[in-house]
Amino acid sequence: MTARPKLRFLKNPAVSQGPGPDFLSLEATLPVRHLHQALKEYQPTPLVALRALAEKTGVRGIYIKDESKRFGLNAFKGLGGIYALACVVCEQLGLDVNTIRFDDLKRPELKQKISRMVFVTATDGNHGKGVAWAAGQLGCQAHVYMPKGSAENRAQAIRDAGRAEVTITDLCYDDAVRYARRMSEEKGWYLVQDTAWEGYEKVPAWIVQGYTTMVWEALAQLRDDGGKAPTHVFLQAGVGAMAGGVAGFLMNCCDERPLVATVEPEEVACIYESARRGDGTPHPATGSGTTIMAGLNCGEPCTITWPILRDFASWYLTCPDGVAAEGMRRLAAPLKDDPGVVAGESGAASFGALLMLLEREELAPVRSEMGLDENSVILLFNTEGDTDPDGYARIVQKGEYPLDTP
């Protein structure tokens, strides 16, 4: 006899029908797309249609935006990193990021000034890699601090991405962020952090805007695939920057708004906990802080995106590690002619949760309440590939973290 893995569900009783935030409007994010599209490395990432799975589970469509193909970084974070760095540089040099091309920043008269700038951040892996890569594009040095327990191969991937000095600390993620902040103040470095707090909102807002390119691409790709629009969007959340950015952008650019659900690890779920408290303010996670989903192991919400998720997410979910692991395995071994997708632990979390919702009979009441039926077009984002190759092999090939455990 085996125990069923448990998802926790929390419904938002008062989803806002108002407009999304101004900084995530189509007009406000137009400079982001201009900058990204001018990069020689730019091309839209694939939107993978899992048609056989959709047919089997009785929905109209399941689509995964595969960000493991972004900029050769195996993750989506370069989108935010390079836009934020460009904004910081332009602000310091008195340039207009709305009109400048990224290659303009490499002109000899600017390159000497820019190369003296030093950037710093804390990361569990993917954000640091995006910052290191962006800094390397500009010939700048970056310092990256990682929380305790970070895989060495993730640290090396950051070093390989650009000019970065990487340190695995003995701190938890949130304390590593505070340490990076202190180093920026002591050394005069430029902090490029993908979470916000009181007094530090501008740079995180630029990073969040950077993520909107992948949403804009996905919506265009869905239109090309028979004119579809998403009815449901499942978004994995750490601090909530990606989830909030995607949700806010969708609220501004979809004629018919999709249902948005967040997915977090059960042992570190600050968005879920903030929603559960119900007082409108962000709260830290209360679990053990232990999860294989390294990219989602964040205990404190991003203050600029928490209000978006508070107001516009319809559901908040948490899942055990086995659910993410099962998502990885099912994406690697798809049904029939469905394409395979290489997804890391964090990238597969929402897909794993969706599988349980669609396939587990005991979840039929929740499925019905969410409106998951034959008319549903479901959009997910694979935010990372096999960023820890050894861990990926153990989970996908050797079956570590089985879905149903005694």
N, C-alpha and C positions, 0 to 999 in steps of 0.2 A: 504494500500500500504506500503510495507516495502523496506528499502534500502538494497542493496546487500553489504555484507562486501567486502572490497577491499584488494586484495593482490597487492603489488608493485613488479615489476619484473625488473631486470637489467641484461642484457646479457654481458658477458665478451667477448670483440671483439678479444682478442688475447690470447687464452688459450695456455699455453706452452706445447710443445711436448717433452721437455727435461726430464731428470731423476728427480725423487723426491729427497728430501734432504737426505744426507748420514745418518744422525742420525735416520732416519725412514726406513732404509733398512731392509731386512729380517735378514741379518747378524748382524747388529747393535742392533736389538731388540731381538735377541736370548736369551741373559741373562735375559731379562724381562720374557719371557715364562718359562725359567728354574726356576726362583724364584717363580713365581706364582704357577706353577704346583707342586712345592714342599710343598706348604702350605696345611695343613690338611683340610682347609676349601675350597680348590679349587675344582671346577667342572665347566665344560662349562655351560654357561647359555643357556636357550632354544632359538632356532630360530623358531619363530611362522610363519607358512604359512597360509595366508588368501586366501585360494583357491576360496572360493565362491565370495569374493569381487573382486578378480582378474578376474574371469569369467564375473561378472556383468559389470565391467568397461572396459573390452576388452584388458587386458594386460596379459602377460604370467604368471607373478608371482608377488606377494607382500609379502615381508618377513620382520618381525620385530624381531630384536635381543633384547630379553627381559632382560635388565640389572637390573630390579628390583629384580632379583633372585641372585645377586652377593654378596657373602660372608655374606648373611643375613643382608645387609646394606640398602636394598631397593633402591640402586642406584649404578652407575658404578664407582664412584670416588675412592673407595678403591683400584682399580687397580693402579692408579697413586700414591696415597698416600703411599701405602706400599712399592712400588718400590723406590720412592724418599727417604723415610726415611731410607731404607736399604742402598741406595747409600750415603746418608749423614753420616750415622754411619760408613760405610766402609771407607769413605774418612778420617774421623776423627781418626779412629783407625788403619789406614794403611792396610786395608784388601782389597781383590780383589772381587768386587761384581760379576764379571764374573764367579767365581768358587764357591763362598760360597753359602751354603743353609741357608734359613732364620732361621731354627732351630739352626744353628751354633751360631747365635747371642745371643742365650739364654743360652749358656754354662756358668757355674759359673765364669770362669776366665774373661769373657767379660761382663756378666750381671751387675756386680757392676759398671763398668765404664759407660755402656750404660744407666743405670737407672738414672744417674745424669744429663743426657742430657734433656733439656727442649725445646719443639717445639712450634711454634706460627704460626698462619695463620688467614686470614680473609675469610669469606665465607657467602654465602646466604643459606647454609645448607648442601648440599651433599659433597662438598670438605672437609668441616670441620669435617664431620662425618667420612670420610675416613681417615683423618689425626689422629683424636682422636682414632679410632679403631687401626690404625697401631702403634701409640704410646703406646696404651694399650698392644698390643702384645709384646712390648719390655719392659714393665714396666716403661715407661716414662710419664712425665707430659706434657700436651699440654694446651696452652691458645688459645682460639678461639674467634674472634671478628666478630659479625654479624651486618649488616646494619640496620638502623632504619626501623621499620615496619615488621621485621622478626617475624614469628609466634613462639610463645613460645613452641609449641609442636615440632617444628624443633630444637629449642635450646635444649630441653630435650632429643631428640633423639641423639644429639651429646654427651651429658653427659653420656647417657646410653651406647654409643658405646665403650667408653674407658675412660682413666683418663684425663678428660678435664675440665678446668674451662671456662665456656662460658659466654660471655657478649654481650647483645644486645645493641649496641651503638646508638647514635643519629646522625650517619653519613651515607651518601650514601655509596654504595658498594665501589666505587673507593677510597673514603676517608678512609674507614675502612681498605683497603689494605695498604694505606700510614701509617695509625696508627699502624698496625701490624708490618710494616717495622721499624718504629721508636722504638717500644717496643723491637724488636729484637736487635737493635743497643744499646739501653740503658741498657737492662738486660743481654745481652750476650746469648739470646735464638737463636735457629736455625729456621730461617724463611723458611717455606715450602709453597710457594704460587703458585697457578696454573695459574698465568699470569706472563709475563716477561716485563722488561724495560731495558734501557741501563745500563749495569753493573750487571744485575741480569738475567742471562739466563740459567745457568747450572742446577739449581734445577727445574725450569719449564720444561726444556728439558727432564729431567728424568721423570717428571710427565706425560708429553705428550707421551713419550715412553711407559709408563705403560698402556696407553689406547689401545695400539696396540694389546694386547692379545685378546680383544673382536672382533677385525676385523679379526684376524687370525682364531679365532674359527668360525666366521660367514662364511668366505670363505670356510673352510673345511666342514661345515654343508651344504652349498649350493651344493658343489660337491657331497656330499652324497645323496642329494635330486635330483638325475637325472643329475648330472654333470653340473648344472647351474652356470653361472657367472653373477654378477650384471651388468646391463647396465646403471642403474641410482641409485644414492645414494643421499638421502636427509638428511641433517645434520643440526640440530638446533645449533645455535651459540650464545654464550654470549660474552666472550672475544675472542672466537675462538680457544681455546686450543684443545678441543675435536674434533671440525670440522677439524682443520688444521692437527691434528695428524692422524685422519682417512684418510683424503684426501692424505696426504703425503705418508702414508703407502700403500694405494691403487695404487698410481702412481708407486711405486717400485715393486709391487708384482702381478699385473694383466697384463696378456699378452695383453688383449684388455681392455683399460682403460674405466671405466664407466664415464658417465656424473655426475659431482658433483654439487649439488645445496645447498646453505646455506639458513636457515630460521631463522628469528629474529623477536622479537616483533616490531610492527610498531613505538612504542614510545621510543625505545632504541635499535638502530640498528647501532652499530659502524662499523661492517664489511660492511654493505650495504653503509653507508656513506663514508667509506674509498674508496670503489670501485667507488662510484658515483663521487668522486672528481677527480679520474683518474690520480693523480700525482704519484702513486706508493707508497705513504707513508701512515701510519695509521692516522686516524682522529677520534676524539670522536663523539659519537652520538649527535644528535641535538634535539631529541624529549623531551617529558615531563619527561621521566624516570619512568613512571607509567605503570605497567603491572602485571597481575596475574602470569606471567611466571617468578617466583622469580629466578630460576636458570639461566635465560638468561638476567637478569636485570643488565647489565654491560655496562658501557659507554665508555670504552677505550680498544682497541684491544691488545691482547698479541703480543708482538713484534717479537717473534720467529715463530709464526704460521701465522701471517698476510701475510708474503710473500708467504707462501704456498697457502693460499686461493686466494691471488691476482693473482698468476700464474696458478693455476690448477682448481679452481672452474669455471664452465661454466655459472652459474646463481647465482644471489643473490636475495632473496625474503624477504619481510617483511609481517607480518600478524597481524590483530587485535586480541584481547584477545578471542573473540568469536570463532575464528577458532581453537585455541588450545582447548578451552572448548568442541567444537563439536568433535574434535579428541578424547578427553577423553571419551565422551559419546558413540561414535561409537565403540571404542575399548572394552568398557564394555558391549556392547550389539551387538555382531557381527552377521553377516548373517549366516543363516543355521547352518552348522556344524563347522564353523570357531571357533577356540579357543578364549575365552575372554582374554583380557590383561588389567591389572590395570596400568594405566599410569597417572602420575601427569601432572601438567600444562606445565612444560618445556618438559617432555618426550613425550607429545602428539603433540607438535607444528608442527613438520614436517609431521606427519600423517594427521593432520587437513588440512595443506596446500596441501598435495597430494590429499586428497579427493576433494577439490575444483577444482584442476587442472583436475582431471579425470571426475568429474561429472557436472561441470558448462559449459553450452553450450557457454557462452560468453568468456570462456577461451580456446575454441577450437584452435584459432590461436597460442596461446602460447604452448598449448599441442603439436601441430604439430611441432612447431619450436624446441621443446625439444626432439622430436622423441619418444614421449610416444605413443606406439602402441601395436599391438598384439605380438610383439617380445620382449617387455620390461620386464626385471626382475628387480624389484625395491627393494632396501634394505634400511631399516630405523633402527634406534637404539632408543629403549625406555630407556632413560637414568635414569629414576626415576619412582618409583611407587607412592603410595599415601603418600608422605612424609609430607603432611599436611592433615590428615584424615578428619578434619572438613571441610576444603575447598573442598576436593574431594567429600564429600557427598553433599555439597551444589550445586556443579556443575553437578555431575552425576545424583543424585537422585532428586534434586529440580530444575534443569534446569537453574541455574544462568549462566549469560553471554551467552544468546542465540545467535545462529549463525547470524540470520538476525534480526537486531534491527531497530526501526523506526528512 
